Amino acid sequence: QLQASGGGTVQAGGSLRLSCAASGRTFGSYFVAWFRQVPGREREFVAATRWNGGVTYYADSVKGRFAVARDSARRNAVDLQMNSLKPEDTAVYYCAYRNAPGAPTSATEYGSWGQGTQVTVSS
């Protein structure tokens, strides 16, 4: 089971840190990812990290502003540090996990999902 936390409301230019923690399981070798979704639109890839090796992937829209990494203080947790937030980053953010190779950006390839956490960026 995945638990996502850390959402909230922030002004444009601000920062938030989201956390995705696994309970009852350990992350395997492959991908922990963050996706986001706004009403009426498909779920959108945001960022992913390969659990074993630490390779990271980012959507172009968040490169240079967001950083995904394993939580150094906790086992089986991945954080998404979001800086320089923009109103267009407003969405429900979901974490997801898959223990299989392949492209990490496709939502349909992930079998485990946490509940969403709302991020609202005001202008």
NUFI-781776 format. One record per atom (N, C-alpha, C): x, y, z. Coordinates in steps of 0.2 Angstrom, whole numbers, plus 5000, padded with zeros to 4 digits. Layout:
<pts>
<pt <X; Y; Z>>;
...
</pts>
This chain:
<pts>
<pt <5004; 4994; 5000>>;
<pt <5000; 5000; 5000>>;
<pt <5004; 5006; 5000>>;
<pt <5002; 5011; 4996>>;
<pt <5006; 5017; 4996>>;
<pt <5002; 5023; 4999>>;
<pt <5006; 5027; 5003>>;
<pt <5003; 5033; 5006>>;
<pt <5006; 5039; 5003>>;
<pt <5002; 5044; 5000>>;
<pt <5005; 5050; 4998>>;
<pt <5003; 5055; 5003>>;
<pt <5007; 5060; 5004>>;
<pt <5006; 5065; 5009>>;
<pt <5010; 5072; 5007>>;
<pt <5008; 5077; 5010>>;
<pt <5012; 5083; 5009>>;
<pt <5008; 5089; 5005>>;
<pt <5003; 5087; 5002>>;
<pt <4999; 5092; 4998>>;
<pt <4997; 5098; 5002>>;
<pt <4995; 5103; 4998>>;
<pt <4992; 5109; 5002>>;
<pt <4992; 5115; 4997>>;
<pt <4991; 5121; 5000>>;
<pt <4990; 5127; 4996>>;
<pt <4996; 5131; 4997>>;
<pt <4998; 5134; 4991>>;
<pt <5004; 5138; 4992>>;
<pt <5004; 5144; 4986>>;
<pt <5007; 5149; 4987>>;
<pt <5007; 5154; 4982>>;
<pt <5012; 5153; 4977>>;
<pt <5011; 5156; 4971>>;
<pt <5015; 5155; 4965>>;
<pt <5022; 5157; 4967>>;
<pt <5027; 5153; 4965>>;
<pt <5034; 5154; 4967>>;
<pt <5036; 5150; 4974>>;
<pt <5031; 5147; 4977>>;
<pt <5033; 5144; 4983>>;
<pt <5035; 5136; 4982>>;
<pt <5035; 5133; 4988>>;
<pt <5038; 5126; 4987>>;
<pt <5033; 5121; 4992>>;
<pt <5033; 5115; 4990>>;
<pt <5030; 5110; 4993>>;
<pt <5034; 5103; 4993>>;
<pt <5034; 5099; 4998>>;
<pt <5037; 5093; 4997>>;
<pt <5032; 5087; 4998>>;
<pt <5031; 5083; 4993>>;
<pt <5026; 5077; 4994>>;
<pt <5030; 5071; 4996>>;
<pt <5027; 5067; 4999>>;
<pt <5030; 5060; 5001>>;
<pt <5026; 5054; 4999>>;
<pt <5029; 5049; 4997>>;
<pt <5026; 5043; 4996>>;
<pt <5029; 5037; 5000>>;
<pt <5025; 5034; 5004>>;
<pt <5028; 5029; 5008>>;
<pt <5025; 5023; 5007>>;
<pt <5028; 5017; 5007>>;
<pt <5026; 5011; 5006>>;
<pt <5025; 5007; 5013>>;
<pt <5019; 5004; 5014>>;
<pt <5018; 5000; 5020>>;
<pt <5016; 4993; 5018>>;
<pt <5019; 4989; 5022>>;
<pt <5018; 4982; 5020>>;
<pt <5021; 4979; 5014>>;
<pt <5026; 4983; 5012>>;
<pt <5030; 4980; 5006>>;
<pt <5036; 4984; 5006>>;
<pt <5041; 4981; 5002>>;
<pt <5047; 4985; 5001>>;
<pt <5047; 4987; 4993>>;
<pt <5050; 4992; 4991>>;
<pt <5051; 4994; 4984>>;
<pt <5056; 4989; 4981>>;
<pt <5055; 4987; 4975>>;
<pt <5059; 4983; 4972>>;
<pt <5064; 4987; 4968>>;
<pt <5066; 4984; 4962>>;
<pt <5072; 4987; 4959>>;
<pt <5070; 4993; 4954>>;
<pt <5063; 4993; 4953>>;
<pt <5061; 4998; 4947>>;
<pt <5058; 5004; 4950>>;
<pt <5053; 5006; 4947>>;
<pt <5051; 5014; 4947>>;
<pt <5046; 5015; 4952>>;
<pt <5047; 5021; 4956>>;
<pt <5042; 5025; 4960>>;
<pt <5041; 5031; 4956>>;
<pt <5035; 5033; 4955>>;
<pt <5034; 5039; 4950>>;
<pt <5028; 5043; 4954>>;
<pt <5028; 5049; 4951>>;
<pt <5023; 5054; 4953>>;
<pt <5019; 5056; 4946>>;
<pt <5013; 5056; 4947>>;
<pt <5008; 5058; 4942>>;
<pt <5004; 5063; 4944>>;
<pt <5000; 5067; 4940>>;
<pt <4996; 5072; 4943>>;
<pt <4990; 5072; 4938>>;
<pt <4984; 5074; 4940>>;
<pt <4978; 5075; 4936>>;
<pt <4974; 5080; 4938>>;
<pt <4971; 5084; 4933>>;
<pt <4966; 5089; 4935>>;
<pt <4959; 5086; 4932>>;
<pt <4954; 5089; 4934>>;
<pt <4947; 5086; 4932>>;
<pt <4947; 5087; 4924>>;
<pt <4944; 5082; 4921>>;
<pt <4943; 5082; 4914>>;
<pt <4949; 5081; 4909>>;
<pt <4955; 5079; 4913>>;
<pt <4961; 5078; 4909>>;
<pt <4964; 5071; 4911>>;
<pt <4968; 5068; 4907>>;
<pt <4971; 5062; 4908>>;
<pt <4977; 5063; 4914>>;
<pt <4978; 5058; 4917>>;
<pt <4983; 5058; 4922>>;
<pt <4990; 5059; 4918>>;
<pt <4994; 5063; 4921>>;
<pt <5000; 5066; 4918>>;
<pt <5006; 5064; 4922>>;
<pt <5011; 5061; 4918>>;
<pt <5017; 5060; 4921>>;
<pt <5021; 5066; 4924>>;
<pt <5024; 5065; 4930>>;
<pt <5028; 5071; 4933>>;
<pt <5035; 5069; 4933>>;
<pt <5036; 5064; 4937>>;
<pt <5043; 5062; 4939>>;
<pt <5043; 5055; 4941>>;
<pt <5049; 5052; 4940>>;
<pt <5050; 5045; 4942>>;
<pt <5057; 5044; 4944>>;
<pt <5058; 5039; 4949>>;
<pt <5065; 5037; 4951>>;
<pt <5065; 5030; 4950>>;
<pt <5071; 5027; 4948>>;
<pt <5072; 5020; 4948>>;
<pt <5075; 5019; 4955>>;
<pt <5071; 5014; 4959>>;
<pt <5073; 5013; 4966>>;
<pt <5080; 5011; 4967>>;
<pt <5082; 5006; 4962>>;
<pt <5089; 5003; 4963>>;
<pt <5093; 5007; 4958>>;
<pt <5097; 5011; 4960>>;
<pt <5101; 5015; 4955>>;
<pt <5100; 5022; 4955>>;
<pt <5094; 5025; 4957>>;
<pt <5093; 5032; 4958>>;
<pt <5092; 5036; 4951>>;
<pt <5092; 5033; 4945>>;
<pt <5091; 5036; 4939>>;
<pt <5084; 5040; 4940>>;
<pt <5084; 5046; 4938>>;
<pt <5077; 5050; 4938>>;
<pt <5075; 5052; 4931>>;
<pt <5069; 5053; 4931>>;
<pt <5065; 5055; 4925>>;
<pt <5060; 5061; 4926>>;
<pt <5060; 5066; 4922>>;
<pt <5055; 5072; 4923>>;
<pt <5052; 5073; 4917>>;
<pt <5045; 5076; 4918>>;
<pt <5042; 5079; 4912>>;
<pt <5045; 5086; 4911>>;
<pt <5045; 5088; 4905>>;
<pt <5048; 5094; 4903>>;
<pt <5045; 5100; 4907>>;
<pt <5039; 5099; 4908>>;
<pt <5036; 5105; 4912>>;
<pt <5038; 5106; 4919>>;
<pt <5042; 5101; 4922>>;
<pt <5044; 5102; 4929>>;
<pt <5052; 5102; 4929>>;
<pt <5055; 5100; 4924>>;
<pt <5062; 5100; 4924>>;
<pt <5065; 5106; 4927>>;
<pt <5070; 5106; 4931>>;
<pt <5073; 5111; 4934>>;
<pt <5070; 5114; 4940>>;
<pt <5063; 5112; 4941>>;
<pt <5059; 5115; 4947>>;
<pt <5058; 5109; 4952>>;
<pt <5057; 5103; 4950>>;
<pt <5055; 5097; 4954>>;
<pt <5061; 5093; 4955>>;
<pt <5061; 5089; 4960>>;
<pt <5066; 5084; 4961>>;
<pt <5063; 5078; 4965>>;
<pt <5064; 5072; 4962>>;
<pt <5062; 5066; 4965>>;
<pt <5068; 5062; 4968>>;
<pt <5067; 5060; 4974>>;
<pt <5073; 5056; 4977>>;
<pt <5070; 5051; 4982>>;
<pt <5074; 5046; 4984>>;
<pt <5073; 5042; 4990>>;
<pt <5073; 5046; 4996>>;
<pt <5069; 5045; 5001>>;
<pt <5070; 5049; 5007>>;
<pt <5076; 5046; 5011>>;
<pt <5081; 5049; 5013>>;
<pt <5087; 5047; 5016>>;
<pt <5085; 5045; 5023>>;
<pt <5080; 5047; 5026>>;
<pt <5079; 5046; 5033>>;
<pt <5074; 5040; 5034>>;
<pt <5070; 5038; 5029>>;
<pt <5065; 5033; 5030>>;
<pt <5066; 5028; 5024>>;
<pt <5065; 5022; 5026>>;
<pt <5065; 5016; 5021>>;
<pt <5059; 5016; 5018>>;
<pt <5059; 5014; 5011>>;
<pt <5053; 5014; 5007>>;
<pt <5049; 5020; 5007>>;
<pt <5052; 5026; 5006>>;
<pt <5049; 5032; 5005>>;
<pt <5052; 5036; 4999>>;
<pt <5048; 5039; 4995>>;
<pt <5051; 5043; 4990>>;
<pt <5048; 5050; 4991>>;
<pt <5052; 5055; 4990>>;
<pt <5049; 5062; 4991>>;
<pt <5049; 5066; 4984>>;
<pt <5045; 5070; 4983>>;
<pt <5045; 5075; 4977>>;
<pt <5045; 5082; 4980>>;
<pt <5051; 5085; 4979>>;
<pt <5052; 5092; 4981>>;
<pt <5050; 5096; 4975>>;
<pt <5045; 5101; 4976>>;
<pt <5042; 5105; 4971>>;
<pt <5044; 5112; 4973>>;
<pt <5048; 5115; 4969>>;
<pt <5050; 5122; 4969>>;
<pt <5047; 5127; 4964>>;
<pt <5047; 5133; 4965>>;
<pt <5045; 5138; 4960>>;
<pt <5038; 5136; 4957>>;
<pt <5034; 5134; 4961>>;
<pt <5027; 5132; 4959>>;
<pt <5024; 5137; 4955>>;
<pt <5020; 5135; 4950>>;
<pt <5016; 5139; 4946>>;
<pt <5008; 5137; 4947>>;
<pt <5004; 5141; 4945>>;
<pt <4997; 5139; 4945>>;
<pt <4995; 5133; 4941>>;
<pt <4999; 5132; 4936>>;
<pt <4997; 5127; 4931>>;
<pt <5000; 5120; 4934>>;
<pt <5003; 5120; 4940>>;
<pt <5005; 5114; 4944>>;
<pt <4999; 5112; 4948>>;
<pt <4994; 5116; 4949>>;
<pt <4988; 5114; 4953>>;
<pt <4985; 5107; 4950>>;
<pt <4984; 5102; 4954>>;
<pt <4982; 5096; 4952>>;
<pt <4982; 5091; 4958>>;
<pt <4979; 5085; 4958>>;
<pt <4979; 5080; 4963>>;
<pt <4985; 5076; 4960>>;
<pt <4990; 5075; 4965>>;
<pt <4996; 5071; 4964>>;
<pt <4995; 5064; 4967>>;
<pt <4998; 5059; 4963>>;
<pt <4997; 5052; 4965>>;
<pt <5004; 5050; 4964>>;
<pt <5006; 5045; 4969>>;
<pt <5012; 5041; 4968>>;
<pt <5010; 5034; 4966>>;
<pt <5015; 5031; 4962>>;
<pt <5014; 5025; 4959>>;
<pt <5020; 5021; 4959>>;
<pt <5019; 5014; 4959>>;
<pt <5025; 5010; 4959>>;
<pt <5024; 5004; 4954>>;
<pt <5030; 5002; 4951>>;
<pt <5030; 4996; 4947>>;
<pt <5036; 4993; 4947>>;
<pt <5036; 4986; 4948>>;
<pt <5043; 4983; 4948>>;
<pt <5044; 4979; 4942>>;
<pt <5045; 4983; 4937>>;
<pt <5046; 4980; 4930>>;
<pt <5050; 4985; 4926>>;
<pt <5054; 4983; 4921>>;
<pt <5057; 4987; 4917>>;
<pt <5053; 4991; 4912>>;
<pt <5055; 4995; 4908>>;
<pt <5052; 4998; 4903>>;
<pt <5051; 5006; 4904>>;
<pt <5048; 5009; 4900>>;
<pt <5047; 5016; 4900>>;
<pt <5043; 5018; 4907>>;
<pt <5046; 5023; 4911>>;
<pt <5043; 5024; 4917>>;
<pt <5037; 5030; 4917>>;
<pt <5036; 5032; 4911>>;
<pt <5031; 5038; 4910>>;
<pt <5024; 5036; 4909>>;
<pt <5023; 5030; 4908>>;
<pt <5016; 5028; 4906>>;
<pt <5012; 5026; 4912>>;
<pt <5006; 5029; 4913>>;
<pt <5002; 5028; 4919>>;
<pt <4999; 5021; 4919>>;
<pt <4998; 5018; 4913>>;
<pt <4995; 5012; 4912>>;
<pt <5000; 5006; 4914>>;
<pt <5006; 5007; 4915>>;
<pt <5011; 5002; 4917>>;
<pt <5012; 5001; 4924>>;
<pt <5009; 5005; 4928>>;
<pt <5009; 5005; 4935>>;
<pt <5003; 5002; 4938>>;
<pt <5005; 4997; 4943>>;
<pt <5000; 4993; 4946>>;
<pt <4998; 4995; 4953>>;
<pt <5002; 4999; 4956>>;
<pt <5001; 5001; 4963>>;
<pt <5001; 5008; 4963>>;
<pt <4995; 5011; 4966>>;
<pt <4994; 5018; 4967>>;
<pt <4992; 5020; 4974>>;
<pt <4995; 5026; 4976>>;
<pt <4993; 5029; 4982>>;
<pt <4986; 5033; 4981>>;
<pt <4983; 5035; 4987>>;
<pt <4978; 5040; 4986>>;
<pt <4981; 5047; 4984>>;
<pt <4977; 5051; 4981>>;
<pt <4980; 5057; 4979>>;
<pt <4980; 5062; 4984>>;
<pt <4985; 5067; 4983>>;
<pt <4985; 5073; 4988>>;
<pt <4985; 5079; 4984>>;
<pt <4980; 5084; 4986>>;
<pt <4979; 5090; 4982>>;
<pt <4985; 5095; 4983>>;
<pt <4987; 5098; 4977>>;
<pt <4991; 5103; 4977>>;
<pt <4988; 5109; 4974>>;
<pt <4987; 5115; 4977>>;
<pt <4984; 5120; 4974>>;
<pt <4989; 5126; 4974>>;
<pt <4991; 5129; 4969>>;
<pt <4995; 5135; 4968>>;
<pt <4991; 5141; 4966>>;
<pt <4991; 5146; 4970>>;
<pt <4987; 5152; 4969>>;
<pt <4992; 5157; 4966>>;
<pt <4989; 5161; 4961>>;
<pt <4993; 5166; 4958>>;
<pt <4993; 5173; 4962>>;
</pts>
